[in-house]
Amino acid sequence: MGPTLRGHVDLPLTLDRNAPVPLAVQLGDQLRDGVRAGMLRSGERLPSSRSLARLLDVSRTVVTEAFQQLYAEGWLEGRHGSGTYVASLTGLPKPGLPKPGLPKPGLLKPGPPRRDPLWNGRASANGRARTPGAGPAGDGAGRPEPAPESWAGTRRPPPGVIDLRPGRPWVLGYDERAWKRAWRRAADLPPQAYVDPYGHPRLRELLAAHLRRARAVPAGPENVMVTRGTGNGLDLVAATLLRPGDGAGVEEPGYRTARHVLAARGGRVVPCPVDEQGVVVAGLPDDLRVLYTTPAHQYPLGGRLPIARRERLLAWAGRTGATVVEDDYDAEFRYDVAPLPALYGLDPGRVVLLGTLSKSLAPDVGIGWLVATPELLARVARVRKSLADRTSGPVQEAVSVLLESGDLDRHLRRMRLEYARRRAAIVEALGARVLGVSAGLHVFLGLPAGAVEPLVEAAARHGVLLDTTARHHHGPVTAHGLVIGYGSASLAEVRKACAVIRALLPDA
């Protein structure tokens, strides 16, 4: 019997007001398809009708009508004083990869974005690990960086300095009792002589359920490998797929450590253009073997790849035979918009999905996931075993406890609200010129080329650390501005720092 999961489901439901089908019928169909596809499992709790109505920006009557129909059909059940749950059903297909030729579940159908005031959640962070590189999650070690010449370049600023550089989460808001409880349970685990390259089976099952709830990813435990983070996952994929000289595409501007990882594994790094929406499919060459991309919140410009372009990207991958490596680092932290489906959910055969707990929990936890077809995962597992690469068993056990108890979901909900306040403070202070505000823990502020460095230097003199787009380019800088992170600064610090930035802006 699988683990008991707590917390609300959080799926990318989309309703089309222009369709001839009533909204209540659309919602019922999508929930029903979600159960059939295994993205909603028996015993999982749905949001309340009031919460779901706010999520979808519809009347509560639409939700209650859909729920009543599903109650009548036996798909849902109510528990007095507890809420609405997926009923205990038998004979449904095992969750995993969609069968070839079958239509995709309605839950993954594209639709217009909706306001999402309730759920605002996940991203990434920077840290160090023994293997090269990382995606924007930054939880692996990349090529060593030059030693900083002053405190403005250090990882941890001195007291009184406000750090608005991206890639740093808030690690002070954790539940101390839940954290200690998880590690006490981990301490009960005896030392293991055999290390499973796939990771602990229980954690793989829990992560698969988490991805179904949070991202509607149609994956079962057979699709999940537990990694040490996004950087570790990208390194394993590169070691498995790349041959010396193979084209490895990275967004330009994009996360530079991803370039280091792919180059270290023999890839010929190819910068691929992006615009305000994300990667430009028309600009992709046909000779790439791997493309690393950040469609949920492009790093560092913040674009959100629209569904039409996602479909064009997958068509390109199908035509060229390339593998798309999707870094889903910012998918859970979103504001005012409903989530778009993960690329992996649209075409599991062409996409490898990478994720991490570095931003949602803490960088030093060192847990992430790699989601792929069982066939590709088996190849990766063989390569991983040959490299003697492994994920700590006690750490996996602690994370399993956090997931199984619902403590991680509760932590995410708290941090979503906290980050939403900081993001709102930035938008209020800096206005419409700020881009990439729909998700993540950073925004992009475009500036004239000659104004960027003087502003950064002046802000540093006022005790505010800022990042620019310059270091995220592989070649000449084409996008000029600031990459403002709001993960590691308090709300009061964010407001104070934004007042400094506003005063320094060229047209201020």
C-alpha positions in Angstrom: 0.0 0.0 0.0 1.4 3.4 -0.9 2.1 6.2 1.5 -0.7 8.3 2.9 -0.4 11.8 1.4 -1.7 15.0 3.0 -2.2 18.5 1.6 -4.2 19.8 -1.3 -3.6 18.9 -4.9 -2.4 21.7 -7.1 -2.9 21.0 -10.7 -2.9 23.2 -13.9 -6.7 23.2 -14.5 -7.8 25.5 -17.3 -11.3 26.5 -18.3 -12.3 28.1 -21.6 -15.2 30.6 -21.3 -15.6 30.7 -25.1 -16.1 27.0 -25.5 -19.7 25.7 -26.0 -19.2 23.2 -23.1 -20.3 24.6 -19.7 -17.6 25.5 -17.3 -18.8 23.0 -14.7 -18.7 20.2 -17.3 -15.1 21.2 -18.4 -14.0 21.1 -14.8 -15.6 17.8 -14.1 -14.1 16.3 -17.3 -10.6 17.5 -16.4 -10.8 16.2 -12.8 -12.1 12.9 -14.1 -9.3 12.6 -16.6 -6.8 13.4 -13.9 -8.0 10.5 -11.8 -7.9 8.2 -14.9 -4.4 9.3 -15.7 -3.2 8.7 -12.2 -2.4 12.4 -11.5 -5.1 12.3 -8.9 -4.8 9.2 -6.7 -7.3 7.6 -4.3 -7.3 9.4 -1.0 -5.8 12.7 -2.2 -7.6 15.8 -1.0 -8.9 18.4 -3.3 -9.0 22.1 -2.5 -12.3 23.4 -1.1 -14.9 24.6 -3.5 -14.3 28.2 -2.4 -10.5 27.9 -2.9 -10.8 26.2 -6.2 -13.3 28.8 -7.4 -10.8 31.6 -6.5 -8.0 29.6 -8.2 -9.9 29.3 -11.5 -11.6 32.8 -11.2 -15.1 31.3 -11.5 -18.1 31.3 -9.3 -18.3 28.8 -6.5 -21.4 27.4 -8.1 -19.3 26.1 -11.1 -17.1 24.1 -8.7 -19.9 22.7 -6.6 -21.8 21.6 -9.7 -18.7 19.8 -10.9 -18.1 18.2 -7.5 -21.7 17.1 -7.2 -21.6 15.4 -10.6 -18.4 13.6 -9.6 -19.9 12.6 -6.2 -22.8 11.1 -8.0 -20.5 9.2 -10.4 -18.4 7.9 -7.5 -15.2 9.7 -8.4 -15.1 11.8 -5.3 -16.1 11.3 -1.7 -16.7 13.7 1.2 -15.4 13.2 4.7 -17.3 15.0 7.4 -15.4 18.0 8.6 -12.4 17.1 6.5 -13.1 18.0 2.9 -13.4 16.4 -0.6 -11.2 13.4 -1.5 -10.6 11.2 -4.5 -12.6 8.1 -3.9 -11.1 4.7 -3.5 -11.1 3.3 -7.0 -9.9 0.0 -8.5 -9.2 -1.0 -12.1 -7.7 2.4 -13.1 -4.5 2.4 -15.1 -1.2 2.6 -13.1 0.2 6.2 -13.3 3.2 6.6 -15.5 3.8 7.3 -19.1 0.8 7.8 -21.4 0.3 4.9 -23.7 1.2 5.7 -27.4 -1.7 6.7 -29.4 -4.0 7.6 -26.5 -5.2 11.2 -26.2 -3.5 13.3 -23.5 -5.5 13.8 -20.4 -7.8 16.8 -20.3 -5.8 18.1 -17.4 -3.0 18.8 -19.8 -5.0 20.6 -22.4 -3.8 24.1 -23.0 -6.0 27.0 -22.1 -5.9 30.7 -21.2 -3.9 31.5 -18.0 -6.0 32.2 -15.0 -5.4 34.2 -11.8 -3.8 32.0 -9.1 -4.0 34.0 -5.8 -3.8 30.9 -3.6 -0.7 29.0 -4.7 2.5 30.6 -5.5 5.3 28.1 -5.4 8.9 26.7 -6.2 12.3 27.5 -7.6 16.0 26.9 -7.1 19.2 28.0 -5.4 22.9 28.1 -5.6 25.2 25.9 -3.6 28.2 23.7 -4.0 28.5 20.0 -4.7 31.2 17.6 -5.9 30.0 17.1 -9.4 30.3 19.9 -12.0 27.6 22.4 -12.6 24.0 23.2 -12.0 20.9 24.6 -13.6 19.3 27.8 -12.1 18.7 25.6 -9.1 22.5 26.0 -8.7 22.8 22.9 -6.4 25.9 21.5 -8.0 29.4 22.8 -8.3 30.4 24.5 -11.5 33.7 25.7 -12.9 35.5 27.4 -10.0 34.9 31.2 -10.0 37.6 33.7 -9.5 38.1 34.9 -6.0 36.1 38.0 -5.3 38.1 41.3 -4.9 35.7 42.7 -2.4 32.8 41.8 -0.2 30.4 42.8 -3.0 31.3 39.5 -4.7 31.2 37.2 -1.8 28.5 34.6 -1.2 27.5 35.9 2.2 27.5 39.7 2.8 28.5 41.3 6.1 25.8 42.4 8.5 23.8 45.4 7.4 24.2 44.6 3.7 21.1 43.6 1.7 21.6 40.9 -0.8 19.3 41.0 -3.8 21.3 38.7 -6.0 19.2 35.8 -7.4 19.5 32.1 -6.5 19.2 32.4 -2.7 16.2 31.2 -0.8 14.9 32.2 2.6 16.1 29.5 5.0 15.0 31.0 8.3 11.3 30.3 7.9 11.3 26.5 8.4 9.3 24.6 11.0 11.9 23.6 13.5 9.8 20.8 15.0 9.1 19.3 11.6 12.7 19.6 10.7 13.9 17.9 13.8 11.3 15.2 13.6 12.4 14.3 10.0 16.1 14.0 11.0 15.3 11.9 14.1 13.5 9.5 11.8 16.5 9.6 9.4 18.8 8.7 12.3 16.8 5.5 12.9 17.8 4.3 9.4 20.7 1.8 9.7 23.7 2.2 7.4 23.2 0.7 4.0 25.7 -1.5 2.2 24.1 -1.2 -1.2 23.3 2.1 -2.8 20.5 2.1 -5.3 21.4 4.4 -8.2 17.7 5.2 -8.7 17.3 6.3 -5.0 15.1 5.0 -2.2 11.9 3.4 -3.6 9.7 5.1 -1.0 11.1 8.6 -1.8 10.7 8.0 -5.6 7.0 7.2 -5.0 6.5 10.3 -2.8 8.3 12.5 -5.4 6.2 11.1 -8.2 3.1 11.9 -6.2 4.4 15.4 -5.4 5.0 16.1 -9.1 1.6 14.9 -10.1 0.0 17.2 -7.5 2.2 20.2 -8.1 2.9 20.0 -11.8 0.4 17.4 -13.2 3.4 15.4 -14.4 2.2 12.0 -15.5 5.0 10.1 -13.8 5.2 7.1 -11.5 8.1 6.0 -9.4 9.5 4.1 -12.4 10.1 7.5 -14.0 11.9 9.1 -11.1 15.6 9.1 -10.1 16.6 10.8 -6.8 19.6 13.1 -7.4 21.6 15.5 -5.3 20.0 18.4 -7.2 19.5 19.9 -10.6 23.2 20.2 -11.3 23.8 16.6 -10.5 20.9 15.6 -12.7 22.1 17.6 -15.6 25.6 16.2 -15.2 24.2 12.6 -15.3 22.1 13.3 -18.4 25.1 14.9 -20.1 27.3 12.0 -19.2 24.7 9.6 -20.7 23.7 11.4 -23.9 26.6 13.6 -25.0 29.5 12.4 -27.2 32.6 14.6 -27.7 31.6 17.5 -30.0 27.9 17.0 -29.8 25.8 20.2 -29.9 24.5 21.2 -26.5 22.1 24.2 -26.6 21.8 26.6 -23.7 19.6 29.7 -23.6 21.4 33.0 -24.3 21.3 34.7 -21.9 21.0 31.7 -19.6 22.4 29.9 -16.6 26.2 29.8 -17.1 26.8 26.8 -14.9 24.7 24.7 -17.2 27.1 25.7 -20.0 30.0 24.5 -17.7 28.4 21.2 -17.0 27.7 20.4 -20.7 31.1 21.5 -21.8 32.8 19.4 -19.1 31.0 16.4 -20.6 32.4 17.1 -24.0 29.5 19.0 -25.4 29.9 21.8 -28.0 28.0 24.6 -26.2 25.6 26.5 -28.6 24.0 29.7 -27.3 20.3 29.7 -28.2 18.4 33.0 -28.4 15.6 34.0 -26.0 13.1 36.8 -26.0 10.6 38.1 -23.4 8.7 34.8 -23.5 11.6 32.3 -23.4 13.6 30.3 -25.9 13.0 31.3 -29.6 12.3 28.0 -31.4 12.9 29.5 -34.8 16.5 30.3 -33.7 17.4 26.7 -32.7 19.8 24.8 -35.0 19.0 21.3 -36.2 22.2 19.7 -35.0 21.7 19.9 -31.2 21.7 16.6 -29.3 20.6 18.2 -26.1 18.8 21.5 -25.3 18.8 22.9 -21.8 15.9 25.2 -21.2 13.9 26.9 -18.3 10.4 27.3 -19.7 8.5 27.9 -16.4 10.5 31.1 -15.7 13.4 31.7 -18.1 16.7 32.4 -16.3 17.5 35.2 -16.0 14.9 37.3 -18.0 11.9 35.6 -16.4 9.9 34.7 -19.6 7.1 32.2 -19.4 7.1 30.0 -22.5 3.5 30.0 -23.9 1.8 26.8 -24.8 2.0 27.4 -28.5 5.7 27.8 -28.4 6.0 24.8 -26.2 4.3 22.7 -28.8 6.6 24.1 -31.5 9.6 23.3 -29.3 8.5 19.7 -28.9 7.8 19.5 -32.7 11.4 20.7 -33.3 12.7 18.0 -30.9 10.7 15.3 -32.6 12.0 16.4 -36.1 15.7 16.7 -35.0 15.9 13.9 -32.5 17.2 16.2 -29.8 16.5 15.7 -26.1 15.0 18.6 -24.3 16.3 19.0 -20.7 13.7 20.9 -18.8 14.9 22.7 -15.6 11.6 23.2 -13.7 13.4 25.2 -11.0 10.8 28.0 -10.7 7.6 26.1 -11.4 6.1 26.1 -7.9 6.6 29.8 -7.1 4.1 31.6 -9.3 1.9 34.6 -8.8 -1.5 35.7 -10.3 -1.3 33.0 -13.0 -2.2 29.3 -13.2 0.7 27.0 -14.1 1.3 25.9 -17.6 1.9 22.1 -18.0 5.4 20.9 -17.8 7.1 20.1 -21.1 7.6 16.6 -19.8 3.9 16.1 -19.4 3.3 17.1 -23.0 5.9 14.7 -24.5 7.6 12.3 -22.0 9.5 10.7 -24.8 11.4 13.8 -25.8 11.9 15.6 -22.5 13.9 15.0 -19.3 12.6 16.9 -16.3 15.0 18.2 -13.6 14.0 19.6 -10.3 15.3 20.3 -6.8 14.3 21.1 -3.2 17.1 23.7 -3.0 14.8 26.7 -3.2 11.7 25.2 -1.8 13.5 23.9 1.3 17.2 24.7 1.5 20.3 24.4 -0.7 22.2 22.2 1.7 19.6 19.5 1.7 20.9 18.2 -1.6 17.9 16.4 -3.0 16.5 16.7 -6.5 14.9 14.5 -9.1 15.4 13.4 -12.7 12.2 12.3 -14.5 12.5 10.4 -17.8 11.2 7.3 -19.5 12.2 4.0 -17.8 14.4 3.2 -20.7 16.5 6.4 -20.5 16.5 6.2 -16.7 18.0 2.8 -16.9 20.8 4.1 -19.1 21.4 7.0 -16.7 21.4 4.6 -13.7 24.2 2.5 -15.4 26.3 5.6 -16.0 25.7 6.8 -12.4 26.8 3.5 -11.0 30.0 3.6 -13.1 30.7 7.1 -11.7 30.2 5.9 -8.1 27.7 8.8 -7.8 25.1 8.6 -5.1 22.6 10.5 -3.0 22.8 10.3 0.8 20.5 7.7 2.3 19.8 9.6 5.6 19.0 12.7 3.6 16.6 10.8 1.4 14.9 9.4 4.5 14.5 12.8 6.1 12.9 14.2 2.9 10.6 11.2 2.7 9.3 12.1 6.2 8.8 15.7 5.2 6.8 14.7 2.2 4.8 11.9 3.7 3.8 14.0 6.7 2.7 16.9 4.6 5.2 19.2 6.4 6.9 20.1 3.1 3.6 21.1 1.5 2.8 23.2 4.5 6.2 24.8 4.3 5.7 25.6 0.6 2.3 27.2 1.2 3.9 29.5 3.9 6.8 30.5 1.7 4.5 31.1 -1.3 2.7 33.8 0.7 5.9 35.2 2.1 7.6 35.4 -1.3 4.4 36.9 -2.8 4.7 39.8 -0.4 8.3 40.5 -1.3 7.5 40.3 -5.0 4.6 42.7 -4.6 6.9 45.2 -2.8 9.3 45.1 -5.8 6.5 45.7 -8.3 5.0 48.5 -6.2 8.4 50.2 -5.9 9.8 49.7 -9.4 6.6 49.6 -11.4 5.8 48.2 -14.8 9.4 48.2 -16.0 9.9 45.1 -14.0 9.5 41.8 -16.0 9.3 38.2 -15.1 7.0 38.8 -12.2 4.6 35.9 -12.7 6.8 33.3 -11.1 10.1 32.5 -9.3 12.2 34.4 -6.8 13.7 37.0 -9.1 12.7 39.7 -11.6 14.4 41.4 -14.5 14.7 45.2 -14.7 15.9 46.3 -18.2 18.2 49.3 -18.3 20.3 51.2 -20.9 23.6 49.5 -21.5 25.7 52.3 -20.0 23.6 52.6 -16.9 23.9 49.1 -15.5 27.4 49.0 -13.9 27.3 52.5 -12.5 24.0 51.7 -10.8 25.3 48.4 -9.4 28.4 50.2 -8.0 26.3 53.0 -6.5 23.9 50.5 -4.9 26.8 48.6 -3.4 28.0 51.8 -1.8 24.6 52.1 -0.2 24.8 48.5 1.1 22.7 46.7 -1.6 24.1 43.8 -3.7 22.7 43.4 -7.2 23.3 41.1 -10.1 23.4 42.0 -13.8 22.6 40.1 -17.0 26.2 40.4 -18.2 27.5 37.3 -16.5 24.7 35.2 -17.8 25.7 35.7 -21.5 28.0 33.2 -23.3 28.9 35.8 -26.0 28.3 39.6 -26.3 25.8 41.1 -24.0 22.5 41.6 -25.8 20.1 42.0 -22.8 21.1 44.8 -20.4 19.7 45.2 -16.9 19.4 44.0 -13.3 18.5 40.5 -12.2 16.9 41.2 -8.8 16.4 38.3 -6.4 14.1 38.5 -3.4 14.6 35.1 -1.8 17.1 35.8 0.9 16.1 39.3 2.0 13.3 40.0 4.4 10.3 42.1 3.4 11.6 45.1 5.2 15.0 44.7 3.5 13.4 44.3 0.1 11.5 47.6 0.5 14.6 49.4 1.7 16.7 48.1 -1.1 14.1 49.0 -3.7 14.0 52.5 -2.4 17.7 52.7 -3.1 17.3 51.3 -6.6 14.5 53.6 -7.5 16.5 56.6 -6.4 19.4 55.5 -8.6 17.4 54.7 -11.8 18.4 56.9 -14.7 15.0 58.5 -15.1 14.3 58.7 -11.3 
